[in-house]
């Protein structure tokens, strides 16, 4: 599982809250990794050593499949990319894709379909979304 990424669609996408955003994204990522690992359905692969500009820039969502060979090289069978989309400063949506590391085929996809409030709700929303789509539905 790669780190959750932020897609900021606001006019002022470079904001003073970058440190806060990074902290919230790290919390989301850690919590989703925990729930997936604890489910017994997934083995979480350490991605800390993953190379590539898109990984370091947290832009895998836009790299047109560059994540497949990275996930495969790390020994993963599947990979998950999660995205928090900032619609306006106080509204967010969440989404994820689970893909096959060899073919790149989408195995599962989930989207919150609703706008959430404050950034502290990212973790709760992401855990619920992933739990609903990947753990409870399978």
Steps between C-alpha positions, in 0.01 A plus 500: 500500500639834395449812710171684463536805279335841502346638183431863574246642257473839667624820344763542771637146488834603653397594848651564838339180627739269313646371828155430637400329174809278513423404858140411420605300192752305707229423755259386227766280342600340830141433604403344167814285502410386852143405413607313185776315683278411794234362265721202418415540130798713408873496565628855513821553304745764621516772235755717680772395255290566190677720252373721226403862481128432513538311830706777659270771362188314620365509144444133419136574426611690188795295374314290241589159637854566622400349834453145360869421455581669832246282685616189318866575577409536869353149493134599513224309324268798517533863589271765639509870432277723709418861427353776711354759265464852640197648326501825693696592810257323733356225278668176401422173327690173528575229249724202442592246235631150557690368197680187390878549513563301182219608269405833655132398482269670748387237751294730722416864515325706763398862526336672791256675268438756770667810621645487845581790726822565682831332418501308828221284355723362222616204705157391614360535147787312334490212747123467456525515119774238478331280759170511312649431156793270571437320826128472569386461138735214412 
